[in-house]
Amino acid sequence: MKQLKKFLQRLDDRTGLVKLTKSIADHPAAPGVKWKYVFGSAVLTAFLMQVATGIGLLTTYVSSTGSAFESLKYITHKAPLGAFLRGMHFWGASMMVVLIAIHVLRVFLMGSFKFPRELNWITGVLLLATTAAMAFCGQIMRWDQNAVFGIVAASKMAAHVPLIGTWLSRFIIGGDVLGTYTLSRIFDMHVFVLPILLVSLLGLHVYLVLRNGVSEPPVPGRGVDPATYRSDYHHMLQKEGVPFWPTVVLRDFVFALGVVLVVLLLAWLVGPEKLDNPPDPSLINAHPRPDWYFWWLFALLALLPHALENYFMVLTPLVIGLVLLSVPLVSNRGERHPARRPLAVAAVVIIFSGIAALTVAGWNENWSPRVNAPPLTTDIIGASSGPVYEGAMVFNKMACLFCHTIEGHGGKRGPNLTWIADRLTRHQLTLRIMNGAYNMPVFGRILSTAETENLLDFLSTRKKYGFATGKQQSAVRPPGPLTQGALHASEELAIIKSKGLPD
Amino acid sequence: MKIDDNNRAGRSGEEDPGRRRFLTRLSVAVGSLIAILAGLPIIGYILLPVSRKMHRQWVSVGPTDRFTVGDTVLVSFENPSARPWAGVTAKTGAWVRRIGDGNFIAFVLNCSHLGCPVSWEASPKLFICPCHGSVYYEDGTVAAGPAPFPLQRFRVRVRGGQVELESRPLPFTEAT
């Protein structure tokens, strides 16, 4: 023991590190720093776990487009503990994103970004952006069909940036076609460039936390006044501060243990993200989608009017970044307690509800046509021969089913047609089928007259109340120049073409 | 370069501020020069492949009699400019249609919206994108959905009984 003490004394004499470590361990923290403050260090834990599992995976992963998929298959299906390690890395990333979100939320709601901690917040925002970039590159490194078309989509989005768009889109792909450069560059980013940036920013962030101290829990009515805040804070620490080690650190460790256990459990029970088809750009039926924490952005872009989409592709990340960076510049003093900051709380509620709703939409992905939808059965059709049946076959064959649902069969991109005859007359159906719409092809140039008639016969049976064939329905329609029951679809189309659409 | 440290502050007591400012600037300049000299080749190495244009080449996708007039067939070929370690990622697909005896058209697989590979539906004669539901008519013009442009085409020729496509960049990486 005496020897050790002597050794430490000498070590400190030469390095100064022993006293520095001790001063960090002993520094007083605000007494209210309790369980709400564990998330920042938990992010650090998750990050360290990512570094460790990443180093492990790198012993087997090959970063060439020709071998990456094979090496991933080996890691997932053959390597001892391979699936588990991939699972840890995958769920560790999700965990990191969730913990960062909670940490940002905590800091924002408790006004901890205000004076003198503005740069704590700004370095935090940069860490968030770097983590998002890491997550994206990680998904591309899972070099399967999903990754290939994921990076193609990213490159296409980048092409919309003014002036440098084309260059940027080529930069992301690494040239003008997918190839060896594409993956090796993403690998370089994920394994060297972004981690170095992340560690540097993390060092700065932690340094600022130590320098400015952890913020004390907010008290309604006691706002931040830059002129007096520092002296008040230090006075409070001297009077009632608790030692950082072990009082505060113990909670961090307990929570971090929980974080690690959850990740291990998910890696064991759920395992890593499944590998998609091989990374072959000539394969069709791709269905690229990002990992769950990007679904909200994925959904936002898919649900916007197409004219706005191009702007949002570029502006969304930019605006989010600028808004987050400007938070402490807009308000770095005054009330910290959420009860006195209704606008801040409202913003959080609106933003998080929006993200939650968009995430659900991203999970449903109703905008994608269901190309493998099971065809309508005779049970659903209600006939096994005749025009109604033939019409349903047209519905099956002509890809109507990809976008329209009838009794649970089919896609959700277009309106549900289960009870369409309750909403539209035969004539209105004719107009829609013949003319198409913004999201529907002009079927007038695709279907024959007989096919159209049969399809209309079938769709006219889709009535909730009572079975009605197309002919029965047309018999009860009021007579008019365009609604006379005897008119055929082709004749109606001819009239539409010569006279324009009816009111 | 000999640096005279007799002039350090505190020793001579009468330091020349102009000289000190000059030396500060000089050290910043030398440091920057080191960074530029060492950094330029690295940045160049990373950025030069980005601006290099691919070499377009004619690639055979099979004998003409493999294609029936009126049918639209998925073909795939290896991008001739690919490196040996590119593996299956070097493959490119195309929808090829024979429209007459020696007459072919070939469409790029990538949807003009976000680049997903479109499928050909033979009955309605439509190309359909599985991602956001862009639809194209059989001539590649936009029928529905978010696609901003028609499907792009490959140049096609027939040489020695073989249908050949001219390899080309991804649609949006070209300057427009």
Interface residues (C-beta under 8 A of the other chain):
Chain A: S64 T65 G66 S67 F69 W143 V148 F149 V152 A153 S155 K156 M157 A159 T166 W167 S169 R170 F171 I173 G174 G175 D176 V177 L178 G179 T180 Y181 T182 L183 R185 P278 P279 D280 P281 S282 L283 I284 N285 A286 H287 P288 A302 H306 E309 W367 S368 P369 V371 K397 M398 A399 F402 C403 R413 G436 A437 Y438 N439 M440 P441 V442 F443 R445 I446
Chain B: I46 L47 P49 V50 S51 R52 K53 M54 L74 S76 F77 N79 S81 A82 R83 P84 W85 A86 G87 V88 T89 A90 K91 T92 G93 L109 N110 H113 L114 G115 C116 P117 V118 S119 E121 S123 P124 K125 L126 I128 C129 P130 C131 H132 G133 V135 Y137 A143 A144 G145 P146 P148 S167 P169 L170 F172 T173 E174 A175 T176
